[in-house]
Amino acid sequence: MKTADLVEQRAAIMDRMTTAHTNDDNTAFETAETELRTLDAKLDRAKKIEAAERTEQGRVIAGDDNGEFAELRNQNVVETLRYGAGMAVRDKAKVEREQAMLAERAGGPARGVYVATEVFEQRAASTTATAAAVAPESFRPDLFTSALTNTAIVSRLGATTLTGLTGDVVIPRETGSPNVGWINEDEALPTGNATFDSLTLTPHHVGVITELSRQLLQQSSPQVEGLVRQMMSRDIALEIDRAAIAGSGTGAEPLGILNDPNVPTVPFSTDLFTITADMIAAADVANIGDSRAFVSTNGVRALAMKLRTADGRAIPVSETFHDEPAYFTNQVPTDRGDGDDNGLVYGDFRDLLIGIWSQLDILVNPFAETSYAKGNILIRAMATVDFGVRRPASFVSATGVNA
């Protein structure tokens, strides 16, 4: 039961105790008092659970290796894609069993084929240079050179991940506390109830289409497996990461921290040292937790590195950010729509919620006209996620930061 419901029940019991006391009904009073003790124990447990959730570190999207779907960590992406394309596979029964398990976990069949998120969490960044190649020596996927891309940052900051979702997720939030005050003898206590609202997470879909050659999927090389994993997981993960920070909230794109109108802002005044101090002060006033960090652009990092003392000595970046953890990434926008306005946010990223509704859904299309003519296949990868800030006051965003 939610804390808000328990608080409401407690208030009702207190009203009954007051009425019983007024009517000098000792039996009713004692009954209500017993219920109150039981409810207080439940309320205490609920508050402890909420406190534990607030301090929960970000975690991988799926369960541990010993869970019900542990076998999926060994899913072969290339074999799954070949199965989806109608090509021969080495162990068809294994692939079909994996698809059945993933369909059960996702709550329905895939439009193409499912690829478990565990596959990418565990092995997407692994290197395969030492694996024994079975393909001809002229084919060297172990030397594959990927495009230069950004680095995902949100998970490193400890964002809280919600998994196994089906419908919309509604999370109650306390927005105001009851009035507390001192009174003299025979004076009434101040009145004022706690107020609540809710945060709703709804499914948002993100995806990519890419073309792979038939030969690539036919190569019996362990390196191909890592190559395909890396390409498919990287692009989707980076876009999810970017939207969590700076999603516009318009159209199909979910709302990110920087564009959340409920997140407090601090205007840039004179220099980075001052604005970061103002942001820390705002966080202190809002009682933000201790697990805080700054996130900004590489342009802001360069600006901080150029700062000098009066005698020309370099000021360490750590001093500019007052020894608080600071991360810099190209995932943060350098132009927020008002000229050269770099994103700069500070807060407790455990209060950033990432809702996950689906596995990475892969649809293989070997019959697209342009690809079919070349013997290639098209692959569509999609994921369904949403983001939400559990407590907007847990973050502070700076405006007008030019670099």
GUZAVO-470315 format. One record per residue (C-alpha): residue number from 1; residue in three letters; x, y, z. Coordinates in Angstrom, 1 decimal, padded with zeros to 4 digits. Example, Ala and Ser with C-alpha at 12.3 -4.5 7.8 and 13.67 -1.06 7.14 Angstrom:
! GUZAVO-470315
    k    r    east   north      up
    1  ala   012.3  -004.5   007.8
    2  ser   013.7  -001.1   007.1
! end
This chain:
! GUZAVO-470315
    k    r    east   north      up
    1  met   000.0   000.0   000.0
    2  lys   001.2   003.5  -000.8
    3  thr   002.4   005.8   001.9
    4  ala  -000.2   008.4   000.9
    5  asp  -003.0   005.9   001.4
    6  leu  -001.6   005.0   004.8
    7  val  -001.4   008.6   005.8
    8  glu  -005.0   009.1   004.9
    9  gln  -006.0   006.1   006.9
   10  arg  -004.1   007.4   009.9
   11  ala  -005.9   010.7   009.7
   12  ala  -009.2   008.9   009.7
   13  ile  -008.2   006.9   012.8
   14  met  -007.2   010.0   014.5
   15  asp  -010.6   011.5   013.8
   16  arg  -012.2   008.4   015.3
   17  met  -010.0   008.7   018.4
   18  thr  -010.9   012.4   018.8
   19  thr  -014.6   011.6   018.5
   20  ala  -014.4   008.7   021.0
   21  his  -012.6   011.0   023.4
   22  thr  -015.2   013.7   023.1
   23  asn  -018.0   011.1   023.6
   24  asp  -016.0   009.5   026.5
   25  asp  -016.3   006.2   024.7
   26  asn  -013.3   004.3   026.1
   27  thr  -014.0   001.1   024.1
   28  ala  -014.0   002.9   020.7
   29  phe  -011.0   004.9   021.8
   30  glu  -009.0   001.8   022.6
   31  thr  -010.0   000.0   019.4
   32  ala  -008.9   003.0   017.4
   33  glu  -005.7   003.2   019.4
   34  thr  -004.9  -000.4   018.6
   35  glu  -005.5   000.2   014.9
   36  leu  -003.3   003.2   015.0
   37  arg  -000.4   001.2   016.5
   38  thr  -000.7  -001.4   013.7
   39  leu  -001.0   001.3   011.0
   40  asp   002.0   003.2   012.4
   41  ala   004.1   000.0   012.0
   42  lys   003.0  -000.3   008.4
   43  leu   003.6   003.4   007.8
   44  asp   007.1   003.1   009.2
   45  arg   007.9   000.2   006.9
   46  ala   006.5   002.0   003.9
   47  lys   008.7   005.1   004.7
   48  lys   011.8   002.8   005.0
   49  ile   011.0   001.3   001.6
   50  glu   010.7   004.7   000.1
   51  ala   013.9   005.8   001.7
   52  ala   015.6   002.8   000.3
   53  glu   014.2   003.5  -003.2
   54  arg   015.5   007.1  -003.0
   55  thr   019.0   005.8  -002.3
   56  glu   018.8   003.0  -004.9
   57  gln   021.7   003.0  -007.3
   58  gly   021.1   002.6  -011.1
   59  arg   021.1  -001.0  -012.1
   60  val   021.2  -003.1  -015.2
   61  ile   018.0  -003.4  -017.1
   62  ala   017.4  -007.1  -016.5
   63  gly   017.9  -009.6  -013.8
   64  asp   020.9  -011.6  -012.5
   65  asp   022.5  -014.6  -014.1
   66  asn   020.6  -017.0  -011.9
   67  gly   017.1  -015.7  -012.7
   68  glu   014.3  -017.2  -014.7
   69  phe   015.7  -015.9  -018.0
   70  ala   019.4  -016.5  -017.3
   71  glu   019.8  -018.5  -020.5
   72  leu   019.1  -015.3  -022.5
   73  arg   022.5  -013.9  -021.6
   74  asn   023.9  -016.4  -024.1
   75  gln   021.6  -015.4  -026.9
   76  asn   023.4  -015.3  -030.3
   77  val   022.3  -012.1  -032.1
   78  val   023.5  -013.2  -035.5
   79  glu   021.7  -016.5  -035.3
   80  thr   018.6  -014.7  -034.2
   81  leu   018.8  -012.3  -037.1
   82  arg   019.3  -015.2  -039.5
   83  tyr   016.3  -016.9  -038.0
   84  gly   014.3  -013.7  -038.5
   85  ala   015.4  -013.5  -042.1
   86  gly   014.4  -017.1  -042.8
   87  met   018.0  -018.3  -043.2
   88  ala   019.3  -021.5  -041.8
   89  val   020.4  -021.5  -038.2
   90  arg   022.5  -024.0  -036.3
   91  asp   020.1  -024.6  -033.4
   92  lys   016.6  -023.6  -034.4
   93  ala   015.0  -025.0  -031.2
   94  lys   017.3  -022.8  -029.0
   95  val   016.3  -019.7  -031.0
   96  glu   012.6  -020.5  -030.8
   97  arg   012.9  -021.2  -027.1
   98  glu   014.6  -017.8  -026.5
   99  gln   011.9  -016.0  -028.5
  100  ala   009.2  -017.7  -026.4
  101  met   010.8  -016.6  -023.2
  102  leu   011.2  -013.0  -024.5
  103  ala   007.6  -012.9  -025.6
  104  glu   006.5  -014.1  -022.2
  105  arg   008.6  -011.4  -020.5
  106  ala   007.5  -008.6  -022.9
  107  gly   003.8  -009.6  -022.6
  108  gly   003.3  -010.4  -026.3
  109  pro   005.0  -011.6  -029.5
  110  ala   007.5  -009.5  -031.4
  111  arg   006.7  -008.1  -034.8
  112  gly   010.0  -009.5  -035.9
  113  val   012.4  -011.1  -033.4
  114  tyr   013.3  -010.2  -029.8
  115  val   016.9  -009.6  -028.6
  116  ala   017.3  -009.7  -024.9
  117  thr   018.7  -006.5  -023.2
  118  glu   021.0  -008.7  -021.1
  119  val   023.0  -009.4  -024.2
  120  phe   024.0  -005.8  -024.6
  121  glu   024.4  -005.0  -020.9
  122  gln   026.9  -007.8  -020.5
  123  arg   028.8  -008.0  -023.7
  124  ala   028.2  -004.9  -025.9
  125  ala   031.5  -003.3  -024.8
  126  ser   033.5  -006.5  -024.8
  127  thr   036.5  -007.0  -027.1
  128  thr   036.8  -009.9  -029.3
  129  ala   040.3  -009.5  -030.7
  130  thr   041.4  -012.8  -029.1
  131  ala   038.5  -014.9  -030.4
  132  ala   039.4  -017.6  -032.9
  133  ala   038.2  -016.7  -036.3
  134  val   036.5  -019.4  -038.4
  135  ala   035.9  -017.2  -041.4
  136  pro   038.6  -016.7  -044.1
  137  glu   041.6  -014.7  -043.0
  138  ser   040.7  -011.9  -045.4
  139  phe   037.6  -011.2  -043.4
  140  arg   038.7  -009.3  -040.3
  141  pro   035.7  -008.1  -038.3
  142  asp   038.0  -008.0  -035.2
  143  leu   039.6  -004.9  -036.9
  144  phe   036.3  -003.2  -037.6
  145  thr   036.5   000.5  -037.1
  146  ser   033.3   002.0  -035.8
  147  ala   032.2   005.6  -036.2
  148  leu   033.3   008.1  -033.5
  149  thr   030.3   008.4  -031.2
  150  asn   029.3   010.0  -027.9
  151  thr   029.6   008.1  -024.6
  152  ala   026.5   007.3  -022.6
  153  ile   026.5   009.1  -019.2
  154  val   023.2   008.8  -017.4
  155  ser   023.7   005.2  -016.2
  156  arg   027.1   006.2  -014.8
  157  leu   025.4   008.8  -012.7
  158  gly   023.1   006.3  -011.0
  159  ala   019.8   006.9  -012.6
  160  thr   017.1   004.5  -011.3
  161  thr   015.8   002.0  -013.8
  162  leu   012.2   000.6  -013.6
  163  thr   011.8  -002.7  -015.5
  164  gly   009.1  -005.2  -016.3
  165  leu   006.6  -002.5  -017.1
  166  thr   003.3  -003.0  -019.1
  167  gly   000.9  -000.2  -018.8
  168  asp   001.5   003.4  -017.8
  169  val   003.3   003.9  -014.5
  170  val   001.9   006.4  -012.0
  171  ile   004.2   007.4  -009.1
  172  pro   002.7   009.4  -006.2
  173  arg   004.8   012.4  -004.9
  174  glu   004.5   014.5  -001.8
  175  thr   004.4   018.2  -002.8
  176  gly   003.6   019.8   000.5
  177  ser   004.0   018.8   004.2
  178  pro   001.4   019.3   006.9
  179  asn   001.8   022.6   008.9
  180  val   003.8   022.2   012.1
  181  gly   003.8   025.0   014.7
  182  trp   004.2   025.8   018.4
  183  ile   001.2   026.7   020.5
  184  asn   000.4   028.0   023.9
  185  glu  -001.8   026.3   026.4
  186  asp  -005.4   025.8   025.1
  187  glu  -004.6   027.0   021.6
  188  ala  -005.4   025.1   018.5
  189  leu  -002.7   023.6   016.3
  190  pro  -002.3   025.0   012.9
  191  thr  -004.2   023.2   010.2
  192  gly  -003.0   022.1   006.8
  193  asn  -002.8   018.7   005.1
  194  ala   000.0   017.2   003.2
  195  thr  -000.5   017.6  -000.6
  196  phe   000.4   015.1  -003.3
  197  asp   000.6   014.8  -007.0
  198  ser   001.8   012.1  -009.3
  199  leu   004.5   011.4  -011.9
  200  thr   003.3   009.4  -014.9
  201  leu   005.6   007.4  -017.2
  202  thr   004.2   006.4  -020.6
  203  pro   005.7   004.4  -023.4
  204  his   007.8   006.2  -026.0
  205  his   009.4   004.3  -028.9
  206  val   012.8   004.8  -030.4
  207  gly   014.4   002.9  -033.2
  208  val   016.8   002.7  -036.1
  209  ile   017.0   000.9  -039.5
  210  thr   020.2  -000.4  -040.9
  211  glu   021.2  -002.6  -043.8
  212  leu   023.5  -005.6  -043.4
  213  ser   025.0  -007.7  -046.1
  214  arg   024.0  -011.3  -046.5
  215  gln   027.6  -012.3  -046.4
  216  leu   028.1  -010.6  -043.0
  217  leu   025.4  -012.7  -041.5
  218  gln   026.7  -015.9  -043.1
  219  gln   030.2  -015.5  -041.9
  220  ser   030.9  -018.1  -039.2
  221  ser   033.0  -015.7  -037.1
  222  pro   032.6  -015.0  -033.4
  223  gln   033.7  -011.4  -034.1
  224  val   030.6  -010.8  -036.2
  225  glu   028.5  -011.4  -033.1
  226  gly   030.3  -008.7  -031.2
  227  leu   030.2  -006.4  -034.1
  228  val   026.5  -006.6  -034.6
  229  arg   025.8  -006.3  -030.9
  230  gln   027.9  -003.2  -030.7
  231  met   026.3  -001.4  -033.6
  232  met   022.7  -002.2  -032.6
  233  ser   023.1  -001.5  -028.9
  234  arg   025.2   001.6  -029.2
  235  asp   023.0   003.8  -031.3
  236  ile   019.8   003.0  -029.4
  237  ala   021.5   003.4  -026.0
  238  leu   023.0   006.8  -027.0
  239  glu   019.7   008.2  -028.1
  240  ile   018.0   007.0  -024.9
  241  asp   020.8   008.6  -023.0
  242  arg   020.6   011.9  -024.9
  243  ala   016.8   012.1  -024.5
  244  ala   017.1   011.5  -020.7
  245  ile   019.2   014.6  -020.5
  246  ala   017.7   016.9  -023.1
  247  gly   014.6   015.3  -024.6
  248  ser   012.2   017.9  -026.0
  249  gly   009.0   016.4  -024.7
  250  thr   007.3   017.3  -028.0
  251  gly   005.9   014.9  -030.5
  252  ala   007.0   011.3  -029.8
  253  glu   010.2   012.4  -027.9
  254  pro   010.0   012.1  -024.1
  255  leu   010.9   015.0  -021.8
  256  gly   014.5   015.2  -020.5
  257  ile   015.8   016.9  -017.4
  258  leu   017.0   020.1  -019.1
  259  asn   013.6   020.8  -020.6
  260  asp   011.5   019.9  -017.6
  261  pro   009.7   023.1  -016.6
  262  asn   009.5   022.0  -013.0
  263  val   013.3   021.7  -012.6
  264  pro   014.6   025.0  -010.9
  265  thr   017.0   027.2  -012.9
  266  val   019.8   029.5  -012.0
  267  pro   020.9   032.2  -014.4
  268  phe   024.6   032.6  -015.4
  269  ser   026.0   035.8  -013.9
  270  thr   029.7   036.4  -014.1
  271  asp   031.8   033.1  -014.3
  272  leu   031.6   029.4  -013.9
  273  phe   032.9   029.4  -010.3
  274  thr   030.0   031.7  -009.3
  275  ile   027.3   029.9  -011.2
  276  thr   028.3   026.4  -009.8
  277  ala   028.4   027.9  -006.3
  278  asp   024.9   029.3  -006.8
  279  met   023.7   025.9  -008.1
  280  ile   025.1   024.1  -005.1
  281  ala   023.5   026.6  -002.8
  282  ala   020.1   026.1  -004.5
  283  ala   020.5   022.4  -004.0
  284  asp   021.4   022.8  -000.3
  285  val   018.3   025.0   000.2
  286  ala   016.1   022.3  -001.5
  287  asn   017.5   019.6   000.7
  288  ile   018.8   017.5  -002.2
  289  gly   020.6   014.3  -001.3
  290  asp   024.3   013.9  -001.0
  291  ser   024.8   011.8  -004.2
  292  arg   025.1   014.8  -006.5
  293  ala   027.0   015.6  -009.7
  294  phe   027.4   018.2  -012.4
  295  val   026.8   017.3  -016.1
  296  ser   027.7   019.7  -018.9
  297  thr   029.2   020.0  -022.3
  298  asn   032.8   019.6  -023.4
  299  gly   032.8   023.3  -024.3
  300  val   032.1   024.1  -020.6
  301  arg   034.9   021.8  -019.6
  302  ala   037.3   023.7  -022.0
  303  leu   036.1   027.0  -020.6
  304  ala   036.8   025.8  -017.1
  305  met   040.3   024.6  -018.1
  306  lys   041.2   028.1  -019.4
  307  leu   040.5   029.8  -016.1
  308  arg   043.5   031.5  -014.6
  309  thr   044.4   033.2  -011.3
  310  ala   045.6   036.8  -011.3
  311  asp   049.2   035.7  -011.6
  312  gly   048.4   033.4  -014.6
  313  arg   048.3   030.1  -012.8
  314  ala   045.8   027.5  -014.0
  315  ile   042.7   026.9  -011.8
  316  pro   041.9   023.2  -011.5
  317  val   038.6   022.2  -013.0
  318  ser   037.8   020.5  -009.7
  319  glu   038.0   023.9  -007.9
  320  thr   035.7   025.5  -010.4
  321  phe   033.1   022.9  -009.6
  322  his   033.9   023.1  -005.8
  323  asp   035.2   019.5  -005.6
  324  glu   031.8   018.1  -006.7
  325  pro   031.8   015.2  -009.3
  326  ala   031.6   016.8  -012.7
  327  tyr   031.0   014.9  -016.0
  328  phe   031.3   016.3  -019.5
  329  thr   029.8   014.8  -022.6
  330  asn   028.6   015.6  -026.1
  331  gln   025.2   014.2  -025.1
  332  val   024.4   017.5  -023.4
  333  pro   023.3   020.2  -026.0
  334  thr   025.6   023.2  -026.7
  335  asp   022.7   025.3  -028.0
  336  arg   019.4   025.1  -026.1
  337  gly   017.6   027.3  -028.5
  338  asp   018.8   030.7  -027.2
  339  gly   022.1   031.2  -028.9
  340  asp   025.2   029.6  -027.6
  341  asp   023.5   028.3  -024.4
  342  asn   025.3   025.2  -023.1
  343  gly   023.5   022.7  -020.9
  344  leu   024.7   022.6  -017.3
  345  val   022.7   020.6  -014.7
  346  tyr   023.5   019.6  -011.1
  347  gly   021.6   017.3  -008.8
  348  asp   020.9   013.8  -007.5
  349  phe   020.6   011.6  -010.5
  350  arg   019.1   008.8  -008.5
  351  asp   015.8   010.8  -008.8
  352  leu   015.9   010.4  -012.6
  353  leu   013.7   007.4  -013.4
  354  ile   014.1   005.4  -016.6
  355  gly   011.1   003.2  -017.4
  356  ile   011.7   000.2  -019.7
  357  trp   008.7  -001.4  -021.4
  358  ser   010.2  -003.7  -024.0
  359  gln   013.2  -005.7  -025.0
  360  leu   015.1  -004.5  -028.0
  361  asp   012.7  -005.5  -030.7
  362  ile   014.4  -006.6  -033.9
  363  leu   012.6  -006.9  -037.2
  364  val   014.5  -008.5  -040.1
  365  asn   013.3  -007.7  -043.6
  366  pro   015.0  -009.6  -046.4
  367  phe   012.5  -008.4  -049.1
  368  ala   012.9  -004.6  -049.1
  369  glu   013.3  -003.8  -052.8
  370  thr   016.7  -002.0  -052.7
  371  ser   018.2  -004.4  -050.3
  372  tyr   016.8  -007.5  -052.0
  373  ala   018.4  -006.5  -055.3
  374  lys   021.8  -006.7  -053.6
  375  gly   021.1  -009.8  -051.5
  376  asn   021.2  -007.7  -048.3
  377  ile   018.6  -007.4  -045.6
  378  leu   017.2  -004.5  -043.6
  379  ile   017.2  -004.6  -039.8
  380  arg   014.9  -002.5  -037.7
  381  ala   015.7  -002.1  -033.9
  382  met   013.3  -000.5  -031.5
  383  ala   013.0   000.0  -027.8
  384  thr   010.2   001.5  -025.6
  385  val   011.2   003.7  -022.7
  386  asp   010.2   006.9  -020.8
  387  phe   011.9   009.2  -018.3
  388  gly   010.7   011.1  -015.3
  389  val   012.1   013.2  -012.5
  390  arg   010.8   011.8  -009.2
  391  arg   011.5   015.2  -007.4
  392  pro   012.1   018.2  -009.7
  393  ala   013.7   020.0  -006.8
  394  ser   016.5   017.3  -006.9
  395  phe   018.0   019.1  -009.9
  396  val   019.2   022.6  -010.7
  397  ser   019.7   023.7  -014.3
  398  ala   021.9   026.7  -015.3
  399  thr   020.8   029.1  -018.1
  400  gly   022.8   031.4  -020.3
  401  val   026.1   029.4  -020.1
  402  asn   028.2   030.4  -023.1
  403  ala   031.4   028.6  -024.0
! end
